[in-house]
Amino acid sequence: MSFEVNTIREHFPALSLKDEGKQRIYLDNPGGTQVPRHVLRRMENYLINTNANHAGMFRTSVESDKVLEEAHQGMADLLNAKTADEIVFGANMTTLTFAVSRSIGRLLNRGDSILLTQMDHDGNIGPWLHLAEDLGLDVKWLKFNTETYEYDLNEAASLLSENDIKLAAINYASNCTGTINDVKSITEMAHRSEAMVFVDAVQYVPHGPTDVQDLGCDLLVCSPYKFFGPHQGVLWGKSELLGKLEAYKVRPADNVSPGKFETGTQSHEGQAGTLGVIEYLEWVGDTMGTDFQGNFPECSGRRKKLHAAMSAIQQYEQFLSSRLIEGLQKLDGVEIRGISMQDDLSRRVPTVSFTVKNKNPQTIAQKLADENIFVWHGHNYALEAIQLMKLEDSGGVVRIGPVHYNTVEEIDLTLDVLKTCL
């Protein structure tokens, strides 16, 4: 079955909303996506029928724990983790990263080095800078080429070959440039120097199949609210590493993963909603991803369907990327701050940032908002990337981020409105 975007849209109630007669066009998705009915049903059902705290003997608590176990297993299937115990839920990616950075810090010594990147969101930079300041660590930076918007793998190899780097915090895809990075190759380089690899996959997971076993990294974080779920964060880690890390926790908490990292009472309804998005994506894989299921012979059951779903989504979104980028290239004064050659679109997600000569990004975002078209502007927490591109003083970028529920008609309408902004 081909990708049926109108059928997809029927599952998202928010997509039918209008304001003063104007349809809402959600292109703010890199900051958070809308949710399908699967998510709403799961959250409502949890709060009505199984709303309780953890580990009780009574019915609601027992049923609640079953939902939480299913949610952990669902995320393990989506990321192709070995076991559900490798999945840790938290408030968001940034909070989880701050927490686990403290645990990792207990394995480091003053004078050790860590590698950060200038393409990443500050959620995978700020926690490590704080750790470096607290422990007296040296920070090394992997820049990106401001013409190609990609890392130089030779530079990465050179930095990692010095053998003093104990942790590399890298990003899978950029929330600013949209670049998909070769995480697997960088991980292999890091491991040759016995460095741990922490991957920010927040901007990749919504757009393609994610396989932590194939990537080989040690830890990976993502955000369900960026892939059509509720406001949650998820951390995956290799079981042997999670077992070794000392968690900052209260004394009665579990001493094993994931419980030892899931501090206090979690958002149980949020985990239920995350299970709902897994069920939605399984439906996509079962109905619109059948042509891709053969690409994942190592997977079976729900895992195969989830990876097929993300492949189908990836293919459709490349079509949207092509349409958007081609349209932007026809507008006077517009400069796309990311990979823009049509033959190279497989190396980027559909998040597209751009600047307009002599125009403030906020002004453009406001004009689009006036037409009920939702986009982001500014640095979008990619402070290092904006500074490297020397865009901080001019207001950063305009960022348009379609996902698989957006249509080509929405892209075209957005381009038409942009023409009036120039």
PECOR-V462569 format. One record per helix or strand. SS is the DSSP state (2 for helix, 1 for strand). FROM is the first residue (numbers start at 1). LEN is the number of residues. If there is no record, write none. Layout:
ss=SS from=FROM len=LEN
ss=SS from=FROM len=LEN
This chain:
ss=2 from=5 len=5
ss=2 from=13 len=4
ss=1 from=18 len=2
ss=1 from=22 len=2
ss=1 from=25 len=2
ss=1 from=28 len=1
ss=2 from=29 len=3
ss=2 from=37 len=13
ss=2 from=59 len=21
ss=2 from=84 len=3
ss=1 from=87 len=4
ss=2 from=93 len=13
ss=1 from=113 len=5
ss=2 from=122 len=3
ss=2 from=126 len=10
ss=1 from=138 len=5
ss=1 from=144 len=1
ss=1 from=151 len=1
ss=2 from=153 len=8
ss=1 from=165 len=7
ss=1 from=173 len=1
ss=1 from=179 len=2
ss=2 from=183 len=10
ss=1 from=196 len=5
ss=2 from=202 len=4
ss=2 from=212 len=4
ss=1 from=219 len=4
ss=2 from=224 len=3
ss=1 from=233 len=5
ss=2 from=239 len=6
ss=2 from=268 len=20
ss=2 from=290 len=6
ss=2 from=301 len=29
ss=1 from=334 len=3
ss=2 from=342 len=6
ss=1 from=348 len=1
ss=1 from=351 len=6
ss=2 from=361 len=10
ss=1 from=373 len=2
ss=1 from=376 len=3
ss=2 from=383 len=6
ss=1 from=397 len=5
ss=2 from=408 len=12
